[in-house]
């Protein structure tokens, strides 16, 4: 019997261990060349581990949630002939490098440590990211007709197929069924923290060590909202729609010119603060698998429309599970917003190793006194948290006031 050993790949960037987040095969399964065997996760992204050989899976090592060292044995495959016996596949393939995307862990919660792979040896043509997209939507690729070259299945094909299935389900749901809402319920559900959820928990533990303090200031955004409405009316068609976030990003860019200690990263193992000239703004984004922070790079070099387009692009990539490791790393300061659920005040949690985070709260029309008269104004609170080890309260307040001044007189946003 000839045995091919698949090892945990070396993903690079000095990573010594990964987390096993999903098995795609189990002992006894037949696999073909390039079939995905498992998903492993680093601190930011997942990599699909494919097989370079065809054969039968003899055994797998580890369960979902286990931490595995790079180079350790992952799986053994029985292959035909003697040429491939006991070979090492610890080096990453091009397909694996291309597959680095945020992790999706719902399937792991539902199936435990194994899932049933595709049974047919006539494997549909699709990229690893399309296969992941199909798994997340519950789509069997063997049932999808690909519109790409040579029948290759693309993301749009998967979405169309899923929409067709949803329509069929809606038609079936039109048949009245017994109302179970008032049936007695019992039992409990134990869900392991694996993949992205586990990474979020680890990051929150890390953030807990930071001595946070939060500064809240009310901002009158009446003039800003008037300007934004005018810009959208005049330019949305050719330049795109502006939300509040690109204008807030501009206020941050101008604010950190005076207070560069806000646009910094603190290595508390070396007691070194690195201040950055480039402003790489993280955009806290809720996805189906948890909170992610894709990055708008070089915000200091962008106008509001370029920032708006980049926010849409990286946030959409994160929500669709297609953001790359580079798009999820390197932020120097973060913005977080709950949109219409923004509340009056929040206490945002710093995204280490950054030292500052700015939260946008809900805009509310309230009466305010201006020149002795009571007038309606659009008011919003900014809630900003800071790492008190390296930022003093006075400097934090001055930074927020600098943002406030520009947001309340929006012409200042366009003056360097």
C-alpha positions in Angstrom: 0.0 0.0 0.0 1.4 3.4 -1.0 0.5 6.2 1.4 0.7 10.0 0.7 1.0 12.1 3.8 -0.6 15.6 3.7 0.9 18.0 6.3 -0.3 21.3 7.7 1.0 23.8 5.1 3.5 26.6 5.7 1.3 29.6 5.0 4.2 32.0 5.5 4.4 35.3 7.4 6.1 33.5 10.3 2.9 31.6 11.3 3.7 28.6 13.4 0.3 27.1 14.0 -3.2 27.2 12.6 -6.7 26.2 13.7 -8.6 23.4 12.1 -12.0 24.9 11.3 -13.6 22.4 8.9 -13.1 18.9 7.5 -14.3 18.3 4.0 -13.6 14.5 4.0 -13.6 11.6 6.4 -11.9 8.2 6.4 -13.0 6.0 3.5 -13.8 8.9 1.2 -12.4 8.8 -2.4 -10.8 12.1 -3.4 -9.5 13.4 -6.7 -6.6 15.8 -7.5 -7.1 19.3 -6.1 -10.2 18.3 -4.1 -10.3 20.4 -0.8 -9.6 18.3 2.2 -9.8 20.8 5.1 -10.0 24.5 6.0 -7.3 25.8 8.4 -7.3 29.3 9.8 -4.7 31.8 10.8 -5.5 34.9 12.9 -7.1 36.7 9.9 -8.0 34.2 7.1 -8.6 30.7 6.1 -6.7 28.5 3.7 -8.2 25.5 1.9 -5.9 22.5 1.9 -6.3 20.5 -1.4 -4.9 17.1 -2.2 -2.2 16.8 -5.0 -3.1 13.1 -5.5 -6.1 11.0 -6.1 -6.9 8.1 -3.8 -8.8 7.0 -0.6 -8.6 8.8 2.7 -7.1 6.4 5.3 -7.2 8.6 8.4 -7.5 12.2 9.5 -5.7 13.9 12.4 -7.4 16.4 14.7 -10.9 17.7 15.3 -12.5 21.0 14.5 -11.2 23.7 16.8 -7.8 22.0 17.4 -4.6 24.0 17.0 -2.1 22.3 14.7 1.5 23.1 14.2 2.8 23.9 10.7 4.4 20.7 9.2 2.4 18.3 11.5 0.6 15.5 9.9 -3.0 16.4 8.8 -4.2 13.4 6.8 -3.1 10.2 5.0 -4.3 9.1 1.6 -3.9 5.6 0.0 -2.7 6.1 -3.6 -2.1 3.7 -6.5 1.5 2.9 -7.7 4.7 3.7 -5.8 5.8 7.0 -7.2 3.9 9.1 -4.6 4.4 7.0 -1.5 4.9 8.9 1.7 5.4 12.3 0.1 5.3 15.6 2.0 2.8 18.3 1.1 3.6 20.8 3.8 4.4 23.5 1.2 1.4 25.6 0.1 0.1 25.3 -3.5 -0.9 28.2 -5.7 -4.5 27.2 -5.2 -4.2 27.4 -1.4 -2.6 30.8 -1.6 -5.5 32.0 -3.8 -8.0 30.6 -1.3 -7.1 32.8 1.7 -10.4 34.4 2.8 -12.3 35.0 6.0 -13.6 31.9 7.6 -17.2 30.6 7.5 -17.9 28.3 10.5 -21.6 27.6 10.4 -21.0 24.3 8.6 -18.6 23.2 11.3 -21.1 23.9 14.0 -23.8 21.9 12.1 -21.7 18.9 11.3 -19.0 18.5 13.9 -15.7 17.2 12.7 -16.7 15.8 9.3 -18.8 16.7 6.3 -19.7 14.6 3.3 -17.6 15.6 0.2 -18.8 15.7 -3.4 -19.4 12.1 -4.4 -19.0 12.5 -8.2 -15.6 12.3 -9.7 -16.8 14.6 -12.5 -16.1 17.6 -10.3 -17.7 20.9 -11.4 -15.4 23.6 -12.6 -15.2 26.3 -9.9 -12.7 28.2 -7.9 -12.1 27.5 -4.2 -13.9 30.8 -3.2 -16.9 29.9 -5.4 -17.0 26.4 -3.7 -17.0 28.1 -0.3 -19.7 30.5 -1.4 -21.9 27.6 -2.6 -21.4 25.8 0.8 -22.4 28.9 2.7 -25.6 29.1 0.6 -26.3 25.4 0.7 -26.0 25.0 -3.0 -24.9 21.7 -4.6 -22.5 22.7 -7.4 -23.4 19.6 -9.4 -26.9 21.2 -9.9 -25.6 24.5 -11.1 -25.1 25.5 -14.7 -21.9 27.5 -15.1 -21.9 30.6 -17.4 -18.1 31.0 -17.4 -15.6 29.7 -20.0 -15.9 25.9 -20.5 -18.9 25.9 -18.2 -16.9 27.2 -15.2 -19.3 28.1 -12.3 -19.0 31.7 -11.1 -20.3 33.5 -8.0 -23.3 35.0 -9.9 -24.3 31.4 -11.0 -24.3 30.3 -7.4 -26.4 33.3 -6.3 -28.9 32.8 -9.1 -29.3 29.1 -8.3 -29.7 29.9 -4.6 -32.4 32.5 -5.4 -34.3 29.9 -7.5 -34.2 27.5 -4.6 -35.4 30.3 -2.2 -38.3 31.0 -4.6 -39.3 27.3 -4.6 -39.2 27.3 -0.8 -41.4 30.3 -0.6 -44.0 28.6 -2.8 -43.9 25.6 -0.6 -44.3 27.8 2.5 -47.5 29.1 1.1 -49.2 25.8 2.1 -50.6 26.3 5.7 -48.7 24.4 8.3 -49.3 23.7 12.0 -48.3 26.7 14.1 -45.5 25.5 16.4 -44.8 28.8 18.0 -46.6 27.9 21.2 -45.3 24.3 21.5 -43.4 23.7 24.7 -39.7 23.7 24.3 -36.9 22.1 26.3 -33.3 21.2 26.1 -30.1 23.2 25.5 -27.7 23.9 22.7 -23.9 23.7 23.2 -22.0 25.5 20.4 -18.2 25.3 20.3 -16.3 28.5 19.6 -14.2 27.7 16.5 -12.9 29.7 13.5 -13.7 33.4 13.4 -15.8 33.3 16.5 -12.9 31.9 18.5 -10.6 34.5 17.0 -13.0 37.3 18.1 -13.1 35.9 21.6 -9.3 35.9 21.7 -9.2 39.4 20.4 -11.7 40.6 23.1 -9.6 39.0 25.8 -6.6 40.9 24.4 -8.6 44.1 24.3 -9.6 43.6 27.9 -6.0 44.1 29.0 -6.1 47.6 27.6 -7.0 50.4 30.1 -9.8 52.0 28.0 -11.3 55.4 28.5 -14.1 56.8 26.4 -14.8 60.4 25.5 -18.2 61.4 24.2 -19.0 64.7 22.5 -22.2 66.0 20.8 -21.8 67.2 17.3 -24.2 69.4 15.3 -24.1 67.8 11.9 -26.9 69.9 10.4 -24.6 71.7 7.9 -22.8 68.5 7.2 -26.0 66.7 6.3 -27.1 69.6 4.1 -23.8 69.4 2.3 -24.0 65.7 1.9 -27.5 65.8 0.5 -26.4 68.5 -2.0 -23.3 66.5 -3.1 -25.4 63.4 -3.6 -28.0 65.2 -5.6 -25.4 66.8 -7.8 -22.8 64.0 -8.1 -24.2 60.6 -6.9 -24.9 59.4 -10.5 -21.3 59.8 -11.7 -19.3 59.6 -8.5 -21.4 57.4 -6.2 -23.4 57.9 -3.0 -21.8 59.5 0.0 -22.7 58.3 3.5 -21.5 60.0 6.7 -18.5 57.7 7.1 -16.3 59.0 4.3 -16.7 62.6 5.7 -15.9 61.3 9.2 -12.8 59.6 7.7 -11.7 62.9 6.3 -12.1 64.5 9.7 -10.0 61.8 11.2 -7.3 62.2 8.6 -7.1 65.9 9.3 -7.2 65.4 13.1 -4.3 63.0 13.2 -2.1 65.5 11.5 -2.2 67.5 14.7 -2.5 64.5 17.0 -0.4 61.8 15.4 -0.4 59.7 18.5 -4.0 58.7 17.7 -2.9 57.0 14.4 -0.5 54.6 16.0 0.1 51.0 17.1 1.4 50.0 20.5 3.6 46.9 20.9 3.3 46.4 24.7 5.8 43.5 24.6 8.5 46.0 23.6 7.0 49.2 25.0 7.2 50.8 21.6 4.6 53.1 20.0 4.8 53.4 16.2 3.1 56.5 14.8 2.1 56.1 11.1 2.1 58.8 8.4 -0.3 56.7 6.3 -3.8 56.5 7.7 -5.2 53.0 7.2 -8.8 53.1 8.6 -10.4 49.9 9.8 -14.2 49.7 9.1 -15.9 47.5 11.7 -18.2 45.3 9.6 -20.8 42.8 10.8 -20.8 39.6 8.8 -22.8 36.4 9.0 -19.9 34.7 10.9 -19.0 37.6 13.2 -17.4 41.0 13.3 -14.6 41.7 10.9 -12.5 44.8 10.3 -11.6 45.3 6.6 -9.2 48.2 5.9 -9.5 51.3 3.7 -5.8 51.9 3.0 -4.3 55.4 2.6 -7.4 57.4 3.5 -5.1 60.4 3.6 -4.7 60.2 -0.2 -8.5 59.8 -1.0 -11.3 62.2 -1.6 -14.7 61.4 0.0 -16.0 59.5 -3.1 -12.9 57.3 -3.3 -13.2 56.5 0.4 -16.9 55.8 0.0 -16.2 53.4 -2.9 -13.5 51.6 -1.0 -15.7 51.2 2.1 -18.4 49.6 -0.1 -15.8 47.3 -1.7 -14.0 46.0 1.3 -17.1 45.7 3.4 -18.9 43.7 0.7 -15.8 41.4 0.3 -15.8 40.8 4.1 -19.6 40.0 4.1 -19.3 37.7 1.1 -16.3 35.9 2.6 -13.9 37.0 -0.1 -11.7 39.5 1.7 -8.0 38.7 1.5 -5.6 38.7 4.4 -4.2 42.0 3.1 -7.6 43.6 3.2 -8.1 42.6 6.8 -4.7 43.6 8.3 -2.7 46.8 8.9 -5.3 49.2 10.2 -3.9 52.1 12.2 -7.2 53.5 13.6 -10.8 52.1 13.4 -14.3 53.5 12.8 -17.3 51.5 14.1 -21.0 52.3 13.4 -24.3 50.5 14.1 -26.1 52.6 11.5 -29.7 53.2 12.5 -29.1 51.1 15.6 -26.3 53.4 16.7 -27.9 54.5 20.0 -27.1 57.6 21.9 -23.8 56.6 23.3 -21.5 53.6 22.9 -18.2 52.5 24.5 -16.3 51.1 21.5 -13.6 48.5 22.2 -10.1 49.2 20.8 -8.8 47.0 18.1 -5.3 46.2 19.3 -2.5 47.0 18.6 -4.3 50.3 17.7 -4.7 52.9 20.4 -7.9 54.7 19.3 -11.3 53.9 17.9 -14.2 56.3 16.9 -17.8 55.2 17.1 -20.7 56.9 15.2 -24.0 57.2 17.0 -27.4 57.8 15.6 -28.3 61.3 14.2 -31.4 62.7 15.9 -33.3 65.9 15.2 -33.6 67.8 18.5 -34.3 71.4 19.6 -31.2 73.4 20.2 -30.5 77.0 21.1 -28.8 79.1 18.4 -28.3 82.9 18.8 -30.9 82.9 21.6 -33.6 81.1 19.5 -34.8 77.5 19.8 -34.3 75.8 16.4 -34.3 72.2 15.2 -30.9 70.7 14.6 -29.4 67.4 13.5 -27.3 66.2 16.5 -25.1 63.2 16.9 -22.7 62.0 19.5 -19.2 60.8 18.7 -18.0 58.1 21.1 -14.2 57.6 21.0 -12.1 55.1 23.1 -8.4 55.4 23.7 -5.6 53.4 25.2 -4.8 55.3 28.4 -1.3 53.8 28.6 -0.1 55.9 25.7 -2.9 58.6 25.3 -3.7 61.3 27.9 -7.3 62.4 28.4 -6.5 66.0 27.4 -5.1 64.9 24.1 -8.0 62.6 23.4 -10.5 65.4 24.1 -8.5 67.8 21.8 -8.5 65.2 19.0 -12.3 64.7 19.2 -12.8 68.5 19.4 -10.7 68.9 16.2 -13.0 66.4 14.4 -16.1 68.2 15.8 -14.9 71.6 14.5 -14.5 70.3 11.0 -17.8 68.3 11.0 -19.8 71.3 12.2 -18.2 73.6 9.6 -17.8 71.1 6.7 -15.9 73.5 4.5 -12.9 72.9 6.7 -12.9 69.2 5.6 -11.8 70.4 2.2 -9.0 72.7 3.4 -5.6 71.0 4.0 
